[in-house]
Amino acid sequence: TVSVLYWHPAMVGREHDVRFIMDFSLYRIAKQLRLLGYDAECSRENTQEMVVRKARADGRTLITASPSQVPHIEKLNKAVREEAPPPQRTIIGYNSDGESEYADSEPDTDGPGGVINYIVINTNVKFDDQFRQVVQLGGIRWMPHRVFSRCVLCNILISDVPDKESIRDLVSPAVFDAYAHFYQCRGCLKVYWGMDSGVVVNFKALRTIENLKRFCIPASSDVSRHLLSLPRTIKVAIFSFLTVEELRTVGRAYTMLSGLLTAIERGEATKFVPDWKKAKMEERRAARLKAAAAGAAGPT
Ligand SMILES: [Zn+2]
């Protein structure tokens, strides 16, 4: 299955500062790109028309799931190429539209208002295949200092929280106690944690990372060893946030942890359930009982 239909070759060698734009139907792809630290504009407000306009104005690579957009983009690109001050142009023929084709050095048509680079993906294939193609064709690299540097909701860079007291009310008490370093989005104020100068300190972050890395150019990593080296209490704390299903997945990945994981699954390890979580569980149980009682005494 080929998930990319078109790709503009001008993208080769431009990978490092590549920025993207796509319409809201591709939000999942935007989120993954942001997790990797790439600038990926994807807003509900942007119509397809606006996406094309912004791609051109901002020099962003356009990702689209609509092959029907291609003729329009190509028309714009063609106009840009023809307007660009041509050095020596030689007409080498005429295409099917009767327009001239030139053999010349590629004119300088980059930058704002220039040629739109684009990737057309086929959304009928599995998401993994779609994203893998974006990574390969977009030249996405695994750069540890970039990962988790951007808010997945707002696409803006997140910044260090200098004093963690300032975000105390924005995270659960367990998380607040467990981590030393926090990051915050200045746009939506969402707080991030689990990543400390390239080192993963949280299992959820680890899972996301492993998932992302599968797509990227392999880089050496001691992520697994790092998880194993954490103290048992921290491991228990981290694993207590996982479902039974997830615990079993971890067990398959880290066989040396199977003893601990089984204990956690059976509730034999001192399972870490913070009070706020217990209260919530209790609340839900009460609501369920109440609903059941109401159902039993329902209309007859
Ligand atoms: Zn945000």
Boltz pocket constraint, residues with backbone or C-beta under 6 A from the ligand:
constraints:
  - pocket:
      binder: B
      contacts: [[A, 151], [A, 152], [A, 153], [A, 154], [A, 155], [A, 156], [A, 185], [A, 186], [A, 187], [A, 188], [A, 189], [A, 190]]
      max_distance: 6.0
